[in-house]
Amino acid sequence: MTLDPLIHAPLAVQAHVATVVPACVLGVWLLAFSDRGSRWHRRVGVTYFTLLVTTALISLFIHRRMPDSPVMGMSPTHLFVPFVLFATWRALDGASKGNIKQHQRWVMGLFFGALLINGLNNVFFLPGITHDVFFGR
């Protein structure tokens, strides 16, 4: 494992990592350890959603995987951006209306879909900076 690819990466990639890593940590805490509905759960949840949306928006400026893509340099991974924005809205909508089942489903989808599955896909299966950090070149 080496951080050299990340250190020499563009600023957008570094900012993306700086928001996605704490989002993963907070997501684990929220899902596994927090007292749901408590003041801390709500405060940390707002931070979690803020980090997720920021991560998604920053990813729109990362075009390293498919720079010549016909869709403004976007790769299939960028399909998670509208998913994150929509799921965040649905999760917050559920929480604000007291529909806890809706809130839970969308938060779980965000965590497992956008963070866990997409993260593991980038680490193990797709070439790029994330893969290089863990396995070298």
C-alpha positions as CSV (number, residue, x, y, z in Angstrom):
1,M,0.0,0.0,0.0
2,T,1.4,3.4,-1.0
3,L,-0.1,6.9,-0.9
4,D,2.1,8.1,-3.7
5,P,-0.6,7.9,-6.4
6,L,-3.0,9.9,-4.2
7,I,-0.3,12.5,-3.3
8,H,0.4,13.1,-7.0
9,A,-3.3,13.0,-8.0
10,P,-5.2,16.0,-9.1
11,L,-6.8,18.2,-6.4
12,A,-10.3,17.0,-7.3
13,V,-9.3,13.4,-6.6
14,Q,-7.7,14.4,-3.3
15,A,-10.8,16.3,-2.3
16,H,-12.9,13.4,-3.3
17,V,-10.9,11.0,-1.0
18,A,-11.0,13.6,1.8
19,T,-14.8,13.6,1.8
20,V,-15.5,9.9,1.0
21,V,-13.2,8.4,3.8
22,P,-14.9,10.3,6.7
23,A,-18.3,9.5,5.1
24,C,-17.5,5.8,5.3
25,V,-16.4,6.0,8.9
26,L,-19.5,8.0,9.9
27,G,-21.7,5.7,7.9
28,V,-20.4,2.7,9.8
29,W,-20.9,4.5,13.1
30,L,-24.4,5.6,12.2
31,L,-25.5,2.2,11.0
32,A,-23.8,0.1,13.7
33,F,-23.3,2.1,16.8
34,S,-25.5,5.2,17.0
35,D,-28.6,5.5,19.1
36,R,-31.1,6.1,16.3
37,G,-33.1,9.3,16.6
38,S,-30.8,10.8,19.2
39,R,-29.4,14.3,18.9
40,W,-26.0,12.8,18.0
41,H,-27.5,10.6,15.4
42,R,-29.1,13.6,13.7
43,R,-26.0,15.8,13.9
44,V,-23.7,13.1,12.6
45,G,-26.3,12.2,10.0
46,V,-26.3,15.8,8.7
47,T,-22.5,15.6,8.4
48,Y,-22.7,12.3,6.7
49,F,-25.2,13.5,4.1
50,T,-23.1,16.7,3.6
51,L,-20.0,14.6,3.0
52,L,-21.9,12.2,0.6
53,V,-23.3,15.1,-1.5
54,T,-20.0,16.9,-1.5
55,T,-18.2,13.7,-2.6
56,A,-20.7,13.2,-5.4
57,L,-20.4,16.7,-6.7
58,I,-16.6,16.7,-6.5
59,S,-16.6,13.4,-8.6
60,L,-18.1,15.4,-11.5
61,F,-14.7,17.0,-11.8
62,I,-12.8,13.7,-12.0
63,H,-12.3,12.5,-15.6
64,R,-9.2,10.3,-15.4
65,R,-10.8,6.9,-16.1
66,M,-12.4,7.9,-19.5
67,P,-11.1,11.3,-20.5
68,D,-12.3,10.8,-24.1
69,S,-15.8,9.7,-23.1
70,P,-18.6,11.2,-25.3
71,V,-20.4,12.2,-22.1
72,M,-18.0,15.0,-21.0
73,G,-15.4,12.6,-19.7
74,M,-17.8,10.8,-17.4
75,S,-17.4,7.0,-16.7
76,P,-20.1,4.6,-15.7
77,T,-19.1,5.3,-12.0
78,H,-20.5,8.8,-12.4
79,L,-24.0,7.2,-12.5
80,F,-23.7,7.1,-8.7
81,V,-23.9,10.9,-8.6
82,P,-27.7,11.2,-9.4
83,F,-28.3,8.2,-7.2
84,V,-26.6,9.8,-4.3
85,L,-28.5,13.1,-4.8
86,F,-31.8,11.4,-5.1
87,A,-31.3,8.9,-2.3
88,T,-30.1,11.7,0.0
89,W,-33.3,13.7,-0.7
90,R,-35.5,10.6,-0.1
91,A,-33.7,9.7,3.1
92,L,-34.0,13.2,4.5
93,D,-37.7,13.4,3.3
94,G,-38.4,10.2,5.2
95,A,-36.7,11.4,8.3
96,S,-38.4,14.8,8.2
97,K,-41.9,13.2,7.8
98,G,-41.3,10.6,10.5
99,N,-41.3,7.7,7.9
100,I,-38.4,5.9,9.5
101,K,-38.7,2.8,7.2
102,Q,-38.2,5.0,4.1
103,H,-35.3,6.8,5.8
104,Q,-33.6,3.5,6.7
105,R,-34.0,2.0,3.3
106,W,-32.5,5.0,1.5
107,V,-29.6,5.4,4.0
108,M,-28.8,1.7,3.7
109,G,-28.9,2.0,-0.1
110,L,-26.6,4.9,0.0
111,F,-24.1,3.2,2.3
112,F,-24.0,-0.1,0.6
113,G,-24.5,1.1,-3.0
114,A,-22.6,4.3,-3.2
115,L,-19.9,3.7,-0.6
116,L,-19.4,0.0,-0.2
117,I,-20.1,-1.6,-3.6
118,N,-18.7,1.4,-5.6
119,G,-15.7,1.6,-3.3
120,L,-14.9,-2.1,-3.5
121,N,-15.3,-2.0,-7.3
122,N,-12.8,0.9,-7.5
123,V,-10.3,-0.8,-5.2
124,F,-10.4,-4.3,-6.7
125,F,-11.7,-4.2,-10.2
126,L,-11.2,-0.8,-11.9
127,P,-7.7,0.5,-12.8
128,G,-6.9,3.9,-11.4
129,I,-5.6,5.8,-8.4
130,T,-7.7,3.9,-5.8
131,H,-6.5,0.5,-7.1
132,D,-2.9,1.8,-7.3
133,V,-3.0,3.0,-3.7
134,F,-3.8,-0.5,-2.4
135,F,-1.9,-2.6,-4.9
136,G,0.7,-0.4,-6.5
137,R,1.2,-0.2,-10.3
